[in-house]
Amino acid sequence: MRSEKDIKSQGSGNNEGGSHNILINEIREQLDIVNPAIGRRFNNDIQQLKGMRIRADYRNYEIKLEEAQMALSYSKNLLTVLKQNFNI
């Protein structure tokens, strides 16, 4: 696993998406080592949340109750995966 310093130095370049994408990719790579299905699920859930946040923050989009509940479900799934696989 790369160090925080390595990740930060990579993020300071001209990387589209910045440090968030670097961290997401690093987490996915680590999850893929343990179980590729978990890595794919993590990637899907995080991408869904990112899309929701972009719509809400930048497109003046009103979030409906069903979407908010989906976002909460994605978030809970992500927290569970992180806790189980990274001992946090």
Biopython code that builds the backbone (N, CA, C, O; Angstrom):
import numpy as np
from Bio.PDB.StructureBuilder import StructureBuilder

atoms = [
    (1, "MET", "N", (0.846, -1.171, 0.000)),
    (1, "MET", "CA", (0.000, 0.000, 0.000)),
    (1, "MET", "C", (0.893, 1.235, 0.000)),
    (1, "MET", "O", (1.908, 1.285, 0.695)),
    (2, "ARG", "N", (0.501, 2.220, -0.784)),
    (2, "ARG", "CA", (1.283, 3.451, -0.857)),
    (2, "ARG", "C", (1.069, 4.301, 0.393)),
    (2, "ARG", "O", (0.038, 4.219, 1.060)),
    (3, "SER", "N", (2.068, 5.109, 0.683)),
    (3, "SER", "CA", (1.978, 5.982, 1.848)),
    (3, "SER", "C", (1.131, 7.211, 1.518)),
    (3, "SER", "O", (0.874, 7.512, 0.353)),
    (4, "GLU", "N", (0.712, 7.904, 2.554)),
    (4, "GLU", "CA", (-0.040, 9.141, 2.374)),
    (4, "GLU", "C", (0.789, 10.149, 1.584)),
    (4, "GLU", "O", (0.254, 10.866, 0.739)),
    (5, "LYS", "N", (2.090, 10.208, 1.855)),
    (5, "LYS", "CA", (2.977, 11.130, 1.135)),
    (5, "LYS", "C", (2.993, 10.818, -0.361)),
    (5, "LYS", "O", (2.935, 11.730, -1.186)),
    (6, "ASP", "N", (3.070, 9.527, -0.713)),
    (6, "ASP", "CA", (3.052, 9.126, -2.122)),
    (6, "ASP", "C", (1.757, 9.550, -2.802)),
    (6, "ASP", "O", (1.772, 10.063, -3.921)),
    (7, "ILE", "N", (0.649, 9.335, -2.123)),
    (7, "ILE", "CA", (-0.657, 9.691, -2.684)),
    (7, "ILE", "C", (-0.769, 11.197, -2.855)),
    (7, "ILE", "O", (-1.252, 11.669, -3.884)),
    (8, "LYS", "N", (-0.327, 11.955, -1.858)),
    (8, "LYS", "CA", (-0.391, 13.412, -1.948)),
    (8, "LYS", "C", (0.481, 13.932, -3.078)),
    (8, "LYS", "O", (0.078, 14.842, -3.803)),
    (9, "SER", "N", (1.670, 13.367, -3.238)),
    (9, "SER", "CA", (2.549, 13.849, -4.302)),
    (9, "SER", "C", (1.967, 13.526, -5.667)),
    (9, "SER", "O", (2.135, 14.314, -6.598)),
    (10, "GLN", "N", (1.295, 12.407, -5.819)),
    (10, "GLN", "CA", (0.651, 12.072, -7.084)),
    (10, "GLN", "C", (-0.518, 13.003, -7.348)),
    (10, "GLN", "O", (-0.781, 13.355, -8.498)),
    (11, "GLY", "N", (-1.218, 13.405, -6.305)),
    (11, "GLY", "CA", (-2.372, 14.288, -6.444)),
    (11, "GLY", "C", (-2.009, 15.711, -6.770)),
    (11, "GLY", "O", (-2.860, 16.476, -7.225)),
    (12, "SER", "N", (-0.754, 16.091, -6.549)),
    (12, "SER", "CA", (-0.366, 17.467, -6.810)),
    (12, "SER", "C", (-0.089, 17.710, -8.285)),
    (12, "SER", "O", (0.114, 18.851, -8.698)),
    (13, "GLY", "N", (-0.079, 16.640, -9.089)),
    (13, "GLY", "CA", (0.137, 16.782, -10.521)),
    (13, "GLY", "C", (-1.118, 17.274, -11.209)),
    (13, "GLY", "O", (-2.032, 17.794, -10.570)),
    (14, "ASN", "N", (-1.151, 17.105, -12.505)),
    (14, "ASN", "CA", (-2.289, 17.573, -13.295)),
    (14, "ASN", "C", (-3.295, 16.437, -13.498)),
    (14, "ASN", "O", (-3.744, 16.193, -14.618)),
    (15, "ASN", "N", (-3.638, 15.760, -12.434)),
    (15, "ASN", "CA", (-4.513, 14.602, -12.486)),
    (15, "ASN", "C", (-5.973, 15.040, -12.459)),
    (15, "ASN", "O", (-6.403, 15.712, -11.521)),
    (16, "GLU", "N", (-6.732, 14.665, -13.479)),
    (16, "GLU", "CA", (-8.135, 15.024, -13.521)),
    (16, "GLU", "C", (-8.874, 14.323, -12.389)),
    (16, "GLU", "O", (-8.733, 13.113, -12.213)),
    (17, "GLY", "N", (-9.652, 15.065, -11.627)),
    (17, "GLY", "CA", (-10.364, 14.495, -10.499)),
    (17, "GLY", "C", (-9.629, 14.667, -9.192)),
    (17, "GLY", "O", (-10.231, 14.569, -8.123)),
    (18, "GLY", "N", (-8.341, 14.920, -9.261)),
    (18, "GLY", "CA", (-7.558, 15.233, -8.084)),
    (18, "GLY", "C", (-7.404, 14.105, -7.108)),
    (18, "GLY", "O", (-7.511, 12.927, -7.450)),
    (19, "SER", "N", (-7.146, 14.499, -5.875)),
    (19, "SER", "CA", (-6.811, 13.525, -4.832)),
    (19, "SER", "C", (-7.963, 12.588, -4.506)),
    (19, "SER", "O", (-7.732, 11.459, -4.074)),
    (20, "HIS", "N", (-9.203, 13.033, -4.705)),
    (20, "HIS", "CA", (-10.323, 12.136, -4.413)),
    (20, "HIS", "C", (-10.266, 10.895, -5.292)),
    (20, "HIS", "O", (-10.428, 9.777, -4.803)),
    (21, "ASN", "N", (-10.036, 11.086, -6.584)),
    (21, "ASN", "CA", (-9.964, 9.932, -7.484)),
    (21, "ASN", "C", (-8.765, 9.058, -7.170)),
    (21, "ASN", "O", (-8.844, 7.835, -7.289)),
    (22, "ILE", "N", (-7.668, 9.658, -6.776)),
    (22, "ILE", "CA", (-6.491, 8.871, -6.414)),
    (22, "ILE", "C", (-6.810, 7.985, -5.216)),
    (22, "ILE", "O", (-6.480, 6.799, -5.210)),
    (23, "LEU", "N", (-7.449, 8.558, -4.206)),
    (23, "LEU", "CA", (-7.801, 7.779, -3.016)),
    (23, "LEU", "C", (-8.826, 6.697, -3.335)),
    (23, "LEU", "O", (-8.710, 5.571, -2.852)),
    (24, "ILE", "N", (-9.820, 7.030, -4.140)),
    (24, "ILE", "CA", (-10.825, 6.042, -4.529)),
    (24, "ILE", "C", (-10.160, 4.882, -5.264)),
    (24, "ILE", "O", (-10.454, 3.718, -4.991)),
    (25, "ASN", "N", (-9.265, 5.202, -6.194)),
    (25, "ASN", "CA", (-8.577, 4.154, -6.948)),
    (25, "ASN", "C", (-7.683, 3.307, -6.050)),
    (25, "ASN", "O", (-7.606, 2.090, -6.218)),
    (26, "GLU", "N", (-7.012, 3.940, -5.105)),
    (26, "GLU", "CA", (-6.146, 3.203, -4.177)),
    (26, "GLU", "C", (-6.972, 2.234, -3.324)),
    (26, "GLU", "O", (-6.582, 1.082, -3.131)),
    (27, "ILE", "N", (-8.098, 2.702, -2.824)),
    (27, "ILE", "CA", (-8.970, 1.846, -2.020)),
    (27, "ILE", "C", (-9.493, 0.689, -2.870)),
    (27, "ILE", "O", (-9.512, -0.460, -2.429)),
    (28, "ARG", "N", (-9.914, 1.005, -4.084)),
    (28, "ARG", "CA", (-10.430, -0.063, -4.956)),
    (28, "ARG", "C", (-9.352, -1.101, -5.237)),
    (28, "ARG", "O", (-9.627, -2.300, -5.204)),
    (29, "GLU", "N", (-8.138, -0.659, -5.512)),
    (29, "GLU", "CA", (-7.049, -1.601, -5.773)),
    (29, "GLU", "C", (-6.833, -2.533, -4.577)),
    (29, "GLU", "O", (-6.643, -3.738, -4.746)),
    (30, "GLN", "N", (-6.863, -1.968, -3.377)),
    (30, "GLN", "CA", (-6.674, -2.786, -2.181)),
    (30, "GLN", "C", (-7.833, -3.767, -1.994)),
    (30, "GLN", "O", (-7.619, -4.915, -1.603)),
    (31, "LEU", "N", (-9.044, -3.321, -2.270)),
    (31, "LEU", "CA", (-10.201, -4.207, -2.149)),
    (31, "LEU", "C", (-10.159, -5.309, -3.208)),
    (31, "LEU", "O", (-10.536, -6.448, -2.935)),
    (32, "ASP", "N", (-9.702, -4.970, -4.414)),
    (32, "ASP", "CA", (-9.601, -5.968, -5.484)),
    (32, "ASP", "C", (-8.660, -7.104, -5.111)),
    (32, "ASP", "O", (-8.866, -8.248, -5.516)),
    (33, "ILE", "N", (-7.630, -6.787, -4.340)),
    (33, "ILE", "CA", (-6.690, -7.827, -3.900)),
    (33, "ILE", "C", (-7.413, -8.841, -3.016)),
    (33, "ILE", "O", (-7.213, -10.049, -3.147)),
    (34, "VAL", "N", (-8.250, -8.337, -2.119)),
    (34, "VAL", "CA", (-8.984, -9.205, -1.192)),
    (34, "VAL", "C", (-10.107, -9.937, -1.920)),
    (34, "VAL", "O", (-10.254, -11.153, -1.795)),
    (35, "ASN", "N", (-10.898, -9.179, -2.685)),
    (35, "ASN", "CA", (-12.056, -9.755, -3.367)),
    (35, "ASN", "C", (-12.493, -8.787, -4.468)),
    (35, "ASN", "O", (-13.023, -7.719, -4.161)),
    (36, "PRO", "N", (-12.287, -9.129, -5.730)),
    (36, "PRO", "CA", (-12.648, -8.228, -6.821)),
    (36, "PRO", "C", (-14.123, -7.807, -6.822)),
    (36, "PRO", "O", (-14.446, -6.695, -7.239)),
    (37, "ALA", "N", (-15.003, -8.673, -6.364)),
    (37, "ALA", "CA", (-16.427, -8.317, -6.312)),
    (37, "ALA", "C", (-16.658, -7.172, -5.323)),
    (37, "ALA", "O", (-17.486, -6.295, -5.570)),
    (38, "ILE", "N", (-15.937, -7.177, -4.221)),
    (38, "ILE", "CA", (-16.050, -6.091, -3.243)),
    (38, "ILE", "C", (-15.505, -4.803, -3.848)),
    (38, "ILE", "O", (-16.078, -3.732, -3.646)),
    (39, "GLY", "N", (-14.412, -4.899, -4.582)),
    (39, "GLY", "CA", (-13.849, -3.727, -5.249)),
    (39, "GLY", "C", (-14.816, -3.121, -6.250)),
    (39, "GLY", "O", (-14.963, -1.901, -6.314)),
    (40, "ARG", "N", (-15.475, -3.966, -7.031)),
    (40, "ARG", "CA", (-16.457, -3.474, -8.006)),
    (40, "ARG", "C", (-17.641, -2.822, -7.309)),
    (40, "ARG", "O", (-18.130, -1.780, -7.744)),
    (41, "ARG", "N", (-18.098, -3.439, -6.226)),
    (41, "ARG", "CA", (-19.234, -2.880, -5.481)),
    (41, "ARG", "C", (-18.869, -1.522, -4.873)),
    (41, "ARG", "O", (-19.653, -0.575, -4.928)),
    (42, "PHE", "N", (-17.663, -1.442, -4.292)),
    (42, "PHE", "CA", (-17.188, -0.173, -3.744)),
    (42, "PHE", "C", (-17.178, 0.892, -4.838)),
    (42, "PHE", "O", (-17.683, 1.998, -4.645)),
    (43, "ASN", "N", (-16.601, 0.550, -5.980)),
    (43, "ASN", "CA", (-16.497, 1.518, -7.067)),
    (43, "ASN", "C", (-17.873, 1.969, -7.535)),
    (43, "ASN", "O", (-18.086, 3.161, -7.755)),
    (44, "ASN", "N", (-18.806, 1.042, -7.688)),
    (44, "ASN", "CA", (-20.155, 1.394, -8.112)),
    (44, "ASN", "C", (-20.818, 2.334, -7.104)),
    (44, "ASN", "O", (-21.378, 3.363, -7.482)),
    (45, "ASP", "N", (-20.751, 1.979, -5.830)),
    (45, "ASP", "CA", (-21.409, 2.796, -4.801)),
    (45, "ASP", "C", (-20.808, 4.189, -4.727)),
    (45, "ASP", "O", (-21.542, 5.172, -4.624)),
    (46, "ILE", "N", (-19.486, 4.292, -4.778)),
    (46, "ILE", "CA", (-18.847, 5.605, -4.660)),
    (46, "ILE", "C", (-19.150, 6.458, -5.891)),
    (46, "ILE", "O", (-19.330, 7.671, -5.776)),
    (47, "GLN", "N", (-19.208, 5.833, -7.065)),
    (47, "GLN", "CA", (-19.529, 6.581, -8.284)),
    (47, "GLN", "C", (-20.975, 7.075, -8.259)),
    (47, "GLN", "O", (-21.263, 8.189, -8.697)),
    (48, "GLN", "N", (-21.876, 6.247, -7.749)),
    (48, "GLN", "CA", (-23.270, 6.678, -7.617)),
    (48, "GLN", "C", (-23.374, 7.894, -6.689)),
    (48, "GLN", "O", (-24.070, 8.861, -6.996)),
    (49, "LEU", "N", (-22.679, 7.831, -5.561)),
    (49, "LEU", "CA", (-22.702, 8.959, -4.623)),
    (49, "LEU", "C", (-22.103, 10.218, -5.244)),
    (49, "LEU", "O", (-22.630, 11.316, -5.067)),
    (50, "LYS", "N", (-20.994, 10.052, -5.974)),
    (50, "LYS", "CA", (-20.374, 11.205, -6.631)),
    (50, "LYS", "C", (-21.341, 11.854, -7.622)),
    (50, "LYS", "O", (-21.449, 13.078, -7.682)),
    (51, "GLY", "N", (-22.042, 11.022, -8.398)),
    (51, "GLY", "CA", (-23.013, 11.549, -9.357)),
    (51, "GLY", "C", (-24.135, 12.311, -8.672)),
    (51, "GLY", "O", (-24.552, 13.371, -9.139)),
    (52, "MET", "N", (-24.614, 11.775, -7.578)),
    (52, "MET", "CA", (-25.675, 12.443, -6.819)),
    (52, "MET", "C", (-25.191, 13.784, -6.273)),
    (52, "MET", "O", (-25.912, 14.780, -6.322)),
    (53, "ARG", "N", (-23.966, 13.800, -5.755)),
    (53, "ARG", "CA", (-23.435, 15.043, -5.199)),
    (53, "ARG", "C", (-23.258, 16.101, -6.290)),
    (53, "ARG", "O", (-23.543, 17.278, -6.065)),
    (54, "ILE", "N", (-22.799, 15.697, -7.441)),
    (54, "ILE", "CA", (-22.618, 16.649, -8.541)),
    (54, "ILE", "C", (-23.960, 17.236, -8.954)),
    (54, "ILE", "O", (-24.077, 18.446, -9.151)),
    (55, "ARG", "N", (-24.973, 16.383, -9.088)),
    (55, "ARG", "CA", (-26.306, 16.895, -9.448)),
    (55, "ARG", "C", (-26.825, 17.864, -8.391)),
    (55, "ARG", "O", (-27.367, 18.917, -8.726)),
    (56, "ALA", "N", (-26.662, 17.518, -7.136)),
    (56, "ALA", "CA", (-27.183, 18.362, -6.054)),
    (56, "ALA", "C", (-26.410, 19.671, -5.921)),
    (56, "ALA", "O", (-27.005, 20.727, -5.705)),
    (57, "ASP", "N", (-25.074, 19.602, -6.051)),
    (57, "ASP", "CA", (-24.246, 20.783, -5.810)),
    (57, "ASP", "C", (-24.133, 21.725, -7.000)),
    (57, "ASP", "O", (-24.070, 22.942, -6.825)),
    (58, "TYR", "N", (-24.108, 21.178, -8.198)),
    (58, "TYR", "CA", (-23.769, 22.001, -9.359)),
    (58, "TYR", "C", (-24.888, 22.173, -10.370)),
    (58, "TYR", "O", (-24.780, 23.007, -11.269)),
    (59, "ARG", "N", (-25.941, 21.416, -10.246)),
    (59, "ARG", "CA", (-27.000, 21.495, -11.251)),
    (59, "ARG", "C", (-28.325, 21.983, -10.678)),
    (59, "ARG", "O", (-29.366, 21.885, -11.328)),
    (60, "ASN", "N", (-28.280, 22.504, -9.468)),
    (60, "ASN", "CA", (-29.483, 23.035, -8.835)),
    (60, "ASN", "C", (-30.620, 22.018, -8.901)),
    (60, "ASN", "O", (-31.757, 22.358, -9.230)),
    (61, "TYR", "N", (-30.300, 20.788, -8.590)),
    (61, "TYR", "CA", (-31.213, 19.660, -8.691)),
    (61, "TYR", "C", (-31.792, 19.360, -7.316)),
    (61, "TYR", "O", (-31.054, 19.207, -6.343)),
    (62, "GLU", "N", (-33.098, 19.277, -7.241)),
    (62, "GLU", "CA", (-33.750, 18.962, -5.970)),
    (62, "GLU", "C", (-33.707, 17.458, -5.727)),
    (62, "GLU", "O", (-34.173, 16.668, -6.548)),
    (63, "ILE", "N", (-33.148, 17.082, -4.601)),
    (63, "ILE", "CA", (-33.049, 15.677, -4.238)),
    (63, "ILE", "C", (-34.384, 15.231, -3.625)),
    (63, "ILE", "O", (-34.881, 15.825, -2.668)),
    (64, "LYS", "N", (-34.929, 14.192, -4.196)),
    (64, "LYS", "CA", (-36.185, 13.623, -3.693)),
    (64, "LYS", "C", (-35.874, 12.628, -2.565)),
    (64, "LYS", "O", (-34.740, 12.171, -2.424)),
    (65, "LEU", "N", (-36.882, 12.306, -1.778)),
    (65, "LEU", "CA", (-36.720, 11.416, -0.633)),
    (65, "LEU", "C", (-36.127, 10.070, -1.051)),
    (65, "LEU", "O", (-35.228, 9.559, -0.384)),
    (66, "GLU", "N", (-36.616, 9.501, -2.134)),
    (66, "GLU", "CA", (-36.118, 8.192, -2.586)),
    (66, "GLU", "C", (-34.618, 8.256, -2.904)),
    (66, "GLU", "O", (-33.870, 7.338, -2.570)),
    (67, "GLU", "N", (-34.191, 9.334, -3.545)),
    (67, "GLU", "CA", (-32.765, 9.490, -3.871)),
    (67, "GLU", "C", (-31.930, 9.673, -2.609)),
    (67, "GLU", "O", (-30.825, 9.140, -2.508)),
    (68, "ALA", "N", (-32.454, 10.420, -1.658)),
    (68, "ALA", "CA", (-31.742, 10.618, -0.396)),
    (68, "ALA", "C", (-31.590, 9.284, 0.337)),
    (68, "ALA", "O", (-30.543, 9.006, 0.921)),
    (69, "GLN", "N", (-32.630, 8.471, 0.303)),
    (69, "GLN", "CA", (-32.558, 7.158, 0.941)),
    (69, "GLN", "C", (-31.555, 6.258, 0.231)),
    (69, "GLN", "O", (-30.844, 5.489, 0.878)),
    (70, "MET", "N", (-31.493, 6.351, -1.103)),
    (70, "MET", "CA", (-30.502, 5.579, -1.854)),
    (70, "MET", "C", (-29.093, 6.022, -1.481)),
    (70, "MET", "O", (-28.205, 5.191, -1.290)),
    (71, "ALA", "N", (-28.890, 7.338, -1.378)),
    (71, "ALA", "CA", (-27.574, 7.869, -1.012)),
    (71, "ALA", "C", (-27.173, 7.367, 0.374)),
    (71, "ALA", "O", (-26.018, 7.004, 0.595)),
    (72, "LEU", "N", (-28.111, 7.346, 1.291)),
    (72, "LEU", "CA", (-27.835, 6.839, 2.635)),
    (72, "LEU", "C", (-27.468, 5.358, 2.586)),
    (72, "LEU", "O", (-26.557, 4.918, 3.288)),
    (73, "SER", "N", (-28.166, 4.600, 1.768)),
    (73, "SER", "CA", (-27.870, 3.172, 1.627)),
    (73, "SER", "C", (-26.474, 2.957, 1.052)),
    (73, "SER", "O", (-25.721, 2.125, 1.558)),
    (74, "TYR", "N", (-26.117, 3.703, -0.008)),
    (74, "TYR", "CA", (-24.767, 3.612, -0.578)),
    (74, "TYR", "C", (-23.721, 3.946, 0.486)),
    (74, "TYR", "O", (-22.705, 3.260, 0.609)),
    (75, "SER", "N", (-23.979, 4.996, 1.243)),
    (75, "SER", "CA", (-23.025, 5.426, 2.273)),
    (75, "SER", "C", (-22.836, 4.362, 3.342)),
    (75, "SER", "O", (-21.709, 4.087, 3.756)),
    (76, "LYS", "N", (-23.922, 3.769, 3.787)),
    (76, "LYS", "CA", (-23.832, 2.712, 4.805)),
    (76, "LYS", "C", (-23.067, 1.506, 4.269)),
    (76, "LYS", "O", (-22.259, 0.911, 4.983)),
    (77, "ASN", "N", (-23.324, 1.144, 3.003)),
    (77, "ASN", "CA", (-22.591, 0.030, 2.390)),
    (77, "ASN", "C", (-21.097, 0.334, 2.346)),
    (77, "ASN", "O", (-20.275, -0.525, 2.666)),
    (78, "LEU", "N", (-20.748, 1.551, 1.952)),
    (78, "LEU", "CA", (-19.342, 1.937, 1.867)),
    (78, "LEU", "C", (-18.677, 1.892, 3.239)),
    (78, "LEU", "O", (-17.559, 1.395, 3.374)),
    (79, "LEU", "N", (-19.351, 2.402, 4.240)),
    (79, "LEU", "CA", (-18.790, 2.377, 5.595)),
    (79, "LEU", "C", (-18.555, 0.949, 6.073)),
    (79, "LEU", "O", (-17.532, 0.653, 6.691)),
    (80, "THR", "N", (-19.494, 0.082, 5.786)),
    (80, "THR", "CA", (-19.343, -1.322, 6.182)),
    (80, "THR", "C", (-18.128, -1.945, 5.502)),
    (80, "THR", "O", (-17.332, -2.621, 6.154)),
    (81, "VAL", "N", (-17.981, -1.725, 4.202)),
    (81, "VAL", "CA", (-16.858, -2.275, 3.454)),
    (81, "VAL", "C", (-15.539, -1.742, 4.015)),
    (81, "VAL", "O", (-14.595, -2.504, 4.225)),
    (82, "LEU", "N", (-15.481, -0.444, 4.253)),
    (82, "LEU", "CA", (-14.239, 0.152, 4.772)),
    (82, "LEU", "C", (-13.902, -0.388, 6.158)),
    (82, "LEU", "O", (-12.749, -0.719, 6.431)),
    (83, "LYS", "N", (-14.885, -0.479, 7.022)),
    (83, "LYS", "CA", (-14.646, -0.992, 8.377)),
    (83, "LYS", "C", (-14.185, -2.450, 8.357)),
    (83, "LYS", "O", (-13.279, -2.831, 9.099)),
    (84, "GLN", "N", (-14.807, -3.253, 7.514)),
    (84, "GLN", "CA", (-14.479, -4.673, 7.477)),
    (84, "GLN", "C", (-13.118, -4.948, 6.846)),
    (84, "GLN", "O", (-12.440, -5.902, 7.230)),
    (85, "ASN", "N", (-12.717, -4.130, 5.892)),
    (85, "ASN", "CA", (-11.516, -4.428, 5.133)),
    (85, "ASN", "C", (-10.285, -3.620, 5.542)),
    (85, "ASN", "O", (-9.160, -3.971, 5.187)),
    (86, "PHE", "N", (-10.497, -2.554, 6.278)),
    (86, "PHE", "CA", (-9.374, -1.713, 6.679)),
    (86, "PHE", "C", (-9.270, -1.531, 8.186)),
    (86, "PHE", "O", (-8.493, -0.707, 8.668)),
    (87, "ASN", "N", (-10.053, -2.300, 8.924)),
    (87, "ASN", "CA", (-9.995, -2.282, 10.394)),
    (87, "ASN", "C", (-10.111, -0.875, 10.975)),
    (87, "ASN", "O", (-9.344, -0.478, 11.851)),
    (88, "ILE", "N", (-11.089, -0.138, 10.464)),
    (88, "ILE", "CA", (-11.298, 1.211, 11.013)),
    (88, "ILE", "C", (-12.640, 1.287, 11.691)),
    (88, "ILE", "O", (-13.007, 2.338, 12.218)),
]
sb = StructureBuilder()
sb.init_structure("model")
sb.init_model(0)
sb.init_chain("A")
sb.init_seg("    ")
for serial, (resi, resn, name, xyz) in enumerate(atoms, 1):
    if name == "N":
        sb.init_residue(resn, " ", resi, " ")
    sb.init_atom(name, np.array(xyz, "f"), 0.0, 1.0, " ", f" {name:<3s}", serial, name[0])
structure = sb.get_structure()
